Amino acid sequence: MRFSITTKQTRPVQAAIDVIDPGAWVSIAYIAYPHAIYDEATQQWISDAEIAETTYTAYQSRRKSEQITVRLIVPRVK
């Protein structure tokens, strides 16, 4: 099963994003991005879109048993 959600960019979420290693970002062909261009020579979409993965622990102010660590997939466009 696959699904996706969007979350508010709260301070804790932003802190998790801020510590993503610069080498962890991977280019993606993001054709929905309005500035992507199609390169006829390589037959590929080219854009500045990137994606990285990290973890995020939600409900950190609660008891340990109520906290949950999740996979956080972060897209960005330069």
Buried (B, 14 or more C-beta within 10 A) or exposed (E): EEEEEEEEEEEBBEEBBEEBEEEEBEEBEBEEBEEBEEEEEEEEBBBEBBBBEBEBEBEEEEEEEEEEEEEBEBEEEE
